[in-house]
């Protein structure tokens, strides 16, 4: 019998006191790392693919020190959260509803919301679908959903860079690739899409542990399958809340023009670009990115 993977709960965050909690949303139990005084202003940090809550490890202590209550969920399908079956479980409206319910579980009507990659996609959707749930929006390296659709239709470079979205529609094979050899496929993806030093050997061991959990590879790939097969657009295009877009321009998957185009859909938007930053700019330039986020959230 295979041994259980090492723990990937809040105990691996050694820089600030934090606890693992569980919240039920839409019949799904989310693992949520919580840090900071519960009475402080609330910030919700959303990870993407192939990440889990640990992707925000550099930002959590700085936000707590700045006087925020921080919640960092493993989004549905990831790490210690439930992994429901069926593509309808991963429709965008349900993903953003999870976060609205998470905010409501604290007794609050709204929070600052910051997302990276798929987490940024969920954050965009939440601000468009339920704008009263978001005080200020922070986005790291994912465009506004309308910009993504337009660029896929009109920009051959972006279409080529998005090859993996289409490859993930293939049955079984993507899951096998990512999970093979103790989730070596995941560490291959992380190394290939980041600059040297973004992930330490310890970091990669944590990622492999998170991805060795039953159903993790299937659930994460199902996000991509639902994107194309269960399209679920929000009811508006313009983001009404103050928005900061942080963008590493040396992103293998996304052309940099999409960052500037995304501001066209923000009533109050600002862009901070890092020409030498990859898709993982918040890990490569953690102090600078965090300073920009703190400035935005306190504005």
N, C-alpha and C positions, 0 to 999 in steps of 0.2 A: 504494500500500500504506500502510495506517495505521501511524503510528509507535507503538512500544511506549510504554505509560504510564510516567511517571517512577517512580523507585524508591520502594518503600514498605517497605523492610527496616529493620533496626536503625539504619542510618546517619542516619535522620531524627530520632532521639532524641539531642538535643544536651546534655542535662542530666546524663548519667551514662554512663560507659563501658558499652557493651552490644554484643552480637554476635548475628547471625542464625545459627541452627543449624537442622538438619533432623532430625526423628525419625520413624521409620516405626512406625506403630501400625495394626494390623488391615489391613495392605496399603495404607494411606494415608500419604503423606508430609506431615507437619505442619511448617510453618515456625514456629519458636519463638524468640522474642527472650529472651536470657539475660543477666542482670546480677547482679553481686555475687559474693562468694567462694563457690565450689562447696562448701566445707566448712561454710558457715553453714546455719542452719535454712531449710527450703525453703517458699516461698510460690508458689502457682500462681494467676495472675489470669486470669479467663475473661471475654471480651467477649461482647456480644450482637449484636442487629440494630439498625441496619445498620452495625455497627462492625467494627473489626479490632483487632489488638493495641495499636495506637496510642491507643485509648480510655483506657488506663491510664497515659498518659504522665506525669500528675501524681503518681501513686502510686509508680511504679517507683523514682525516685531517693530518695524518703523511706524506702521499705522497705530499700533497699540501705544507706543511711546508718544505719538502725537495726540493721543486722547480719543481714540476711536474704539468702539466695540467691533470686532472683526469676526465674521462668519464665512467659512470657506467649505462649501459642500463638495463631496464627491458627487458629481452629477449622475443622474440615473444611468445605470449600466457600467459605472466605473468603480474600481477598487472595492470599498466596503459597503457601497450602496446597493440596493436591489437591482436586479438585472432582468426586468420583465421581457417576455417574448412577444414577438409580433411587431411589425413595422409601425402600426398605429401607436404603439407605446412611445415612439420617438418622433412623432410629428412635432414641428416647431412650436405650435401653440401649447402643447402639453409640456414641453421642456421649459418654456418661459413661465407657464403657470406654476411649475414646481417652485420657481424662485419667488413668485408673488406669494405663494402659500408659505414658503420659508420665512419671508419677511413678516407676514401676518402672524406666524407662530410666536414671534417675539412681542406681540402686542402693539406693533407699530404699523402705520399705514404706508410708510415708504422708507427707502434707504438709498445711500450712494451705492451704485452698482458698477463694478469694473470687471471686464472680461477679456480673455485672450483666446485667439483661435475660435474654436466652436463656442467657447464661453462668451466671446465677444458677439458671436452670432446670436446667442440666447439673450445677451444684454441688449443688443439692437432691437430684437423682437419684443422684449419686455417693455422697452421705452416707447415702441410704436403701438403695441397692443394694449398696454396698461400704463400709460405715462404717469398717472398719479402715484404709481408704486416706486418711481425713480426720482430722486432728488437731483443727483448729478450723475452723468454717465461717463465712464472711462472705457476706452476701446484700445486694444493692442493687437495690431496686425490681422484684422479682418474687416473688409469693407461693408458699408451699408448694403443690405440685401438687394436693393434695386440696382446699385452699381455693379454688384457681382453678376446679376443676370444680364445686364447690358453689356458688360465686358466679355462675357462668355459668347455672346452673339456677335460682337463687333470687333474684338481684338484677338487675332490669331495667336499672338504670344501668350495671352492668358488662357486661351483654350488649350494650348499645348501644355502649359504648366499645370492645368487641372486634370491631367490624364488619370491621376490616381483616383479621383472621384468616380470616374467611369469604370476603372478597374475594380473598384470595390463593389460594383454591382454583380460581379461574378459570384456564383454560389461557392461557399466552402473555402475556396483557395485563399482569399485574403486572410481569413481567420487562421488558416494553417500557417501562412507565411509569418504573421505577427507572433503567433504563439510557439513557433517551432523552437526546439532546443531551449526550453525554459524561458520563452519570450525574448529570444535573441533578436527576432525581427523588430521588436519595439526599440531596442537599444540601437539597432542599425539605423532606424528612422531618425531617432534623436540625434545621433552623431552626424548623419548626412545632411540634416537641415539646420544645423547650428554651427557657430564658430567655435574653434578650439577653446576648451576651458569652460564652456557653458554648463557642462554636466560632469561632475566628478565620478569616480568609480563607485563611491558610496551612493550617490544619486542614482546611478544606473542600476545598482542592486535593488534599491527601493522600487524602481519602475518595474523591474522584472518580477519582483514579488507581487506588486499590484496586478500585473497582467497574468500571473499564474492562477488567479482566482477563477473558479468555475464560471463560465459564461462571459468572462470579461471581453475576450476578443470578439465573440459574436455580437455582443451588445454594442461595442464601440463601432464596429463596421455597420451595424444597423442604423446608426445615425445617418450615415451617408446614403444608405439605401432608401431611407424614408425621405431624405431631402429631394430625391428625384421621383420617387414612386408615391409619396404622400405629401405633395406640395401643399403648403399651408401658409399663404401670404398674410401678413398683418393688414389691418383695415386702413392704414394710412402710410404715407411715405415720409412725411416731414417729422423730424424729431424735435419735440418742443422743449426739452430740458437741456441745460448747458452740457456740452459734450467736448471731451478732450480725446483726440485720436493720436495715439503714439504709434510710430511706424518705423520698423527696421527695413530700410529700402533694399537691402541685399537678401531678399526673401525668395527662396527657390520656388515657392508656390504661387506668389501673388505679385503682379506688376505694381510698381510704386504709384502709377497714375491713379490707382483706385483710392488711395488715401485722400488725395486732393479732391477727387470727384465726390467722395462721401460727404465732404463739408457742404456741398450744394443742398443736401437734404437735412441740414441742421440749422435750426433757427439761430443758435448761438454755438458755433463750433470753432475749434482751434486745433491745429495740427502741429505736432512736434515730431520731426523726422530725424532719423539716425542713418546717414548714408552708408556707414560700415556695419550697421546692425542687421542681424538675421531675423528670421521669424521669431526667434527666442530673445529678442532685445531686452526684455525685462529681466532675464537671467544674466545676460552678457554685460549690461550696464545698469545693474540693480539700483545703485544709489541715485544716479541721475534720473532714471525713469521714476523711481519712487518720489523724488523731490518734485517732479512735474505733477505727479498724481496728487501729492499733498497740497500743492499750490492750487490745483484745480478744485479739490474737494473743499478747501477752506474759503474759496472765493465767494 
